[in-house]
């Protein structure tokens, strides 16, 4: 018999009723250290006081009016993101998938508006993840994502992370190249700065757009506001979600004025996107992350976490084989099945997130302390020890 909630998730046997900082609490009072942060979402931790205040203050004013009218704090959030990024304009969404859909439409509309309607194809990369809508799974590909969902939306060419493969597929029908600076679901694979620079050159040479998907790696997670900043590459379009709302559903598709030139009145819309509640919280998040010293703190915490993780790998070579990632977007490559490692962590009251290429992801709140990191490492160490003993 089917459950009232559609059974599309393989859920862990855990539920939480309270959270504070990096900690979650069950209804029986058990406390878990959350090193997943809701899959890179709760970047200021659970129930962050600054976000609670922003939500309560806005909830007493107005919750929703729709985009038929101007939304003052939506305009303020947009102005703040313009100030801190390459972008000139943006469209607000409720999720990362919606931001990806906007980016796809924007790239195709740009080419059509420029007199090249034949340019509609978008190059993506093996190991990517861009969401679960029909357009996003066509971009992502992979049997797990697309099996049973019928013919895919046409217009996507997926290639390895290899320049010659990119050059071979770019042609007269190509509208854009879309890539994650760090592949998240694909196993925390960092794309080299030189590769991103080469993609920028290919786009410029061929009159196509560069779309960067920073849904998981953006909003300070790497120690800069957005991961592409480390490479010095500037995109034409960028998708953002997860951390931008600190736990409240919010996303955005940022763009240059040039890339957005085809997106005129009536070409795109959303009932909820950028509503007053979401943007009030988004503003609070942006102010925190861009405050003096915040990103320096992320870099310090990430250095400490990586050092401790390297020690964990050295201590448990039959459980872990390497550390990968950047900033506070790190992963442990596992020797046994990553799902078993995650379960062993639950037994020690620590939460990690499985990912592709048999990794467990560590995506903690960006304001996690060194003491909290040490507590997490101790629990992971205990989980690995228990697995080793069970294997013997």
C-alpha positions in Angstrom: 0.0 0.0 0.0 1.4 3.4 -1.0 2.3 5.9 1.7 0.6 9.3 1.9 3.9 10.9 1.0 5.0 9.6 -2.5 7.8 7.1 -1.8 10.4 8.6 -4.0 13.0 9.0 -1.2 15.1 6.3 0.4 14.9 8.0 3.8 17.1 7.4 6.8 15.2 6.2 9.9 15.6 9.5 11.6 13.4 12.6 12.2 14.3 15.8 13.9 12.2 18.2 15.8 14.7 20.9 16.8 18.0 22.3 15.6 20.5 24.8 16.8 23.7 25.7 15.0 25.2 22.5 13.6 23.1 20.3 16.0 19.9 18.5 15.4 17.7 16.9 18.0 15.2 14.1 17.8 11.9 14.0 19.7 13.5 11.7 22.3 16.3 14.3 22.9 19.1 12.6 21.0 21.6 15.1 19.5 23.3 14.7 16.1 26.1 16.8 14.7 24.9 17.8 11.3 27.9 17.9 8.8 25.5 17.9 5.9 23.5 21.1 6.6 20.5 19.9 4.7 22.7 19.3 1.6 24.7 22.6 1.8 21.5 24.6 2.6 21.7 25.7 6.2 24.9 27.7 5.8 24.3 29.6 9.1 23.2 26.5 10.9 19.8 25.5 12.2 17.5 28.2 13.7 20.1 30.9 13.2 18.9 33.9 15.3 19.5 36.4 12.5 17.3 34.4 10.1 14.6 33.8 12.7 14.4 37.6 13.3 14.2 38.3 9.6 11.5 35.8 9.1 9.4 36.9 12.1 9.7 40.6 11.2 8.6 40.0 7.6 5.9 37.5 8.6 4.2 40.3 10.6 4.2 42.6 7.5 3.4 40.7 4.3 4.0 37.2 3.2 3.0 37.1 -0.5 1.8 39.5 -3.2 3.0 37.7 -6.4 5.2 39.2 -9.1 2.3 41.2 -10.5 3.6 44.0 -8.2 7.0 45.4 -7.2 8.5 43.6 -4.1 10.8 46.0 -2.3 13.1 43.5 -0.6 13.3 41.5 -3.8 14.7 44.6 -5.5 17.1 45.1 -2.5 18.3 41.6 -2.6 18.9 41.8 -6.3 20.8 45.0 -5.9 23.0 43.4 -3.2 23.8 40.4 -5.4 24.6 42.7 -8.4 26.9 44.7 -6.1 28.8 41.5 -5.1 28.9 39.6 -8.4 29.4 39.9 -12.1 25.6 40.1 -12.7 23.5 43.0 -13.9 20.2 41.4 -13.4 18.5 38.2 -12.1 15.3 36.2 -11.8 14.3 34.8 -8.5 13.0 31.2 -8.1 12.1 28.8 -5.3 14.7 26.1 -6.1 17.9 25.3 -7.9 16.0 23.3 -10.6 13.9 26.3 -11.4 17.0 28.5 -11.6 18.5 25.9 -14.1 15.3 26.0 -16.2 15.5 29.8 -16.3 19.2 29.6 -17.4 18.3 27.2 -20.2 15.5 29.4 -21.4 17.7 32.5 -21.1 20.5 31.0 -23.2 18.2 29.9 -26.0 16.3 33.1 -26.0 19.6 35.1 -26.1 20.5 33.3 -29.3 17.1 33.6 -30.9 17.0 37.3 -30.0 20.4 37.8 -31.6 19.1 36.3 -34.8 20.4 32.7 -34.3 17.3 30.6 -33.5 19.2 27.5 -34.8 21.5 27.8 -31.7 19.7 25.9 -29.0 22.0 23.1 -27.9 23.8 23.2 -24.5 27.0 21.4 -23.7 27.1 19.7 -20.3 29.6 17.3 -18.6 29.7 13.8 -17.3 29.2 13.6 -13.6 27.0 16.7 -13.5 23.8 17.2 -11.7 21.5 20.1 -12.6 18.1 19.1 -11.1 15.1 16.8 -11.6 12.7 18.6 -13.9 12.4 17.2 -17.4 14.7 19.9 -18.8 17.3 19.4 -16.0 17.4 15.6 -16.3 18.0 16.0 -20.0 20.9 18.2 -19.2 22.2 15.8 -16.5 21.5 12.5 -18.3 22.5 9.2 -16.6 20.2 6.2 -16.4 19.3 6.8 -12.8 18.0 10.2 -13.6 16.2 9.6 -16.9 15.1 5.9 -16.9 11.4 5.5 -17.5 10.7 9.1 -18.1 10.2 8.9 -21.9 12.0 10.8 -24.6 14.3 13.4 -23.2 14.0 17.1 -24.1 16.4 17.5 -27.1 19.3 19.9 -27.2 21.9 18.7 -24.8 25.4 17.3 -25.6 27.2 15.7 -22.7 31.0 15.3 -22.9 33.8 14.3 -20.5 35.7 17.1 -18.7 38.1 17.3 -21.6 38.8 20.3 -23.8 39.1 18.3 -27.0 35.8 16.7 -26.4 34.2 20.1 -25.9 35.8 21.5 -29.0 34.6 18.5 -31.0 30.9 19.0 -30.0 30.6 22.8 -30.2 29.1 23.7 -33.5 26.7 26.0 -35.3 23.7 24.8 -33.2 25.5 25.4 -29.8 23.9 28.1 -27.6 25.9 27.6 -24.3 28.2 25.5 -22.2 26.9 24.7 -18.6 29.2 23.4 -15.9 29.4 23.2 -12.1 32.8 24.7 -10.8 32.7 21.9 -8.3 30.5 18.9 -9.1 28.5 18.2 -6.0 26.2 15.2 -6.5 28.8 13.8 -8.8 31.3 13.3 -6.0 32.8 16.7 -5.0 35.0 16.9 -8.1 36.7 20.3 -8.4 37.0 21.6 -12.0 40.4 23.1 -12.6 40.7 26.8 -13.1 42.5 26.3 -16.3 39.6 24.3 -17.7 37.1 27.0 -16.8 39.3 29.6 -18.4 39.5 27.5 -21.6 35.7 27.2 -21.6 35.4 30.9 -21.3 37.7 31.3 -24.4 35.7 28.8 -26.4 32.5 30.6 -25.6 33.9 34.0 -26.6 35.4 32.6 -29.8 32.1 31.0 -30.8 29.5 33.6 -29.7 28.0 31.3 -27.1 27.3 31.7 -23.4 29.0 30.3 -20.3 26.5 29.1 -17.6 27.9 28.3 -14.2 25.9 26.2 -11.8 26.8 27.3 -8.3 23.7 25.9 -6.6 25.7 23.8 -4.3 29.2 25.4 -4.3 28.1 29.0 -4.1 27.2 31.4 -1.3 30.5 31.3 0.5 31.0 27.6 0.7 34.5 27.6 -0.9 35.8 30.7 1.1 34.7 33.1 -1.6 31.2 34.2 -2.3 31.1 32.1 -5.4 33.5 29.3 -6.4 34.3 30.6 -9.9 36.0 33.7 -8.3 39.0 31.5 -7.5 39.6 31.0 -11.3 39.1 34.6 -12.3 36.5 33.5 -14.9 33.3 35.5 -15.3 30.2 33.7 -16.5 27.4 35.1 -18.6 24.7 33.3 -16.5 24.9 31.7 -13.0 22.4 29.6 -11.1 22.2 29.9 -7.3 20.0 28.2 -4.6 20.6 26.1 -1.5 22.6 28.4 0.7 21.1 31.6 -0.6 18.1 31.2 1.6 19.8 29.6 4.6 17.1 27.0 4.7 14.2 28.9 3.2 13.3 27.9 -0.3 15.0 30.4 -2.6 17.0 30.4 -5.8 18.1 32.8 -8.5 19.4 33.0 -12.0 21.9 35.8 -12.3 23.1 37.2 -15.7 24.8 40.0 -17.5 22.6 42.5 -19.3 24.0 41.1 -22.6 23.0 37.5 -21.8 19.6 38.6 -20.5 18.8 40.7 -23.5 16.1 38.4 -24.8 14.2 38.1 -21.5 11.6 40.7 -21.9 8.2 41.1 -20.2 6.1 37.9 -20.5 9.0 35.6 -21.4 9.3 34.0 -17.9 7.5 34.1 -14.6 6.9 32.6 -11.2 4.1 33.0 -8.7 6.2 32.4 -5.6 9.7 33.2 -6.8 11.3 36.1 -4.9 8.4 36.5 -2.5 8.7 38.9 0.5 9.4 36.1 3.0 12.1 34.5 0.9 13.8 37.7 0.0 13.8 39.0 3.6 15.7 35.9 4.7 17.9 36.0 1.6 18.9 39.6 2.5 19.9 38.5 6.0 22.0 35.6 4.6 23.7 37.9 2.1 24.6 40.5 4.8 26.1 37.8 7.0 28.1 36.1 4.3 29.5 39.4 3.0 30.2 40.9 6.4 33.9 41.6 7.0 35.8 38.5 8.2 33.0 35.9 7.5 34.7 34.3 4.4 38.0 34.4 6.2 36.4 32.4 8.9 35.2 29.9 6.3 38.7 29.5 5.0 40.1 28.9 8.5 37.5 26.4 9.3 38.0 24.6 6.0 41.7 24.4 6.6 41.2 22.8 10.0 38.5 20.4 8.7 40.7 19.3 5.8 43.7 18.7 8.0 41.6 16.6 10.4 40.1 14.6 7.6 43.5 13.9 6.1 44.4 12.4 9.5 41.2 10.4 9.5 42.1 8.9 6.1 45.6 8.0 7.4 44.2 6.3 10.4 41.6 4.3 8.6 42.9 3.3 5.2 40.5 0.4 4.9 37.5 2.8 5.2 38.7 6.0 3.5 41.1 6.5 0.6 41.3 10.2 0.0 39.9 13.7 0.8 38.7 15.9 -2.0 37.0 19.2 -2.5 37.5 22.9 -1.6 36.5 25.1 1.3 33.7 23.6 3.3 32.6 21.5 0.4 34.7 18.4 1.1 34.3 14.6 0.7 35.8 11.4 1.9 36.3 8.8 -0.8 35.1 5.5 0.7 36.5 2.0 0.4 33.3 0.2 1.5 29.9 1.4 0.1 29.4 5.0 1.1 25.9 4.2 2.3 27.4 1.9 5.0 29.7 4.7 6.1 26.8 7.1 6.4 24.9 4.6 8.5 27.9 4.0 10.7 28.0 7.7 11.3 24.3 7.7 12.3 25.2 5.2 15.0 27.8 7.8 16.3 25.3 10.6 16.0 27.0 12.4 13.1 25.4 13.2 9.8 27.1 13.1 6.4 25.7 13.0 2.9 26.3 10.3 0.3 27.5 11.4 -3.2 28.6 10.0 -6.5 31.8 8.2 -7.0 31.3 6.5 -3.6 32.0 9.5 -1.4 30.4 10.9 1.7 30.1 14.6 1.6 30.8 17.1 4.4 28.9 20.3 3.9 28.7 21.8 7.3 27.3 25.3 8.3 29.8 27.9 7.2 30.1 29.3 10.8 31.0 25.9 12.3 33.7 26.2 15.0 36.9 24.3 15.3 35.6 22.6 18.5 32.5 21.4 16.6 34.7 20.2 13.7 36.8 18.2 16.3 33.6 16.7 17.7 32.6 15.6 14.2 36.0 14.1 13.5 35.9 12.2 16.8 32.5 10.7 15.8 33.6 9.8 12.3 36.7 8.2 13.8 34.5 6.1 16.1 32.2 5.2 13.1 35.3 4.0 11.1 36.6 2.1 14.0 33.3 0.3 14.5 33.3 -0.6 10.8 36.8 -2.0 11.1 35.9 -4.1 14.1 32.8 -5.4 12.4 34.8 -6.4 9.4 37.2 -8.5 11.6 
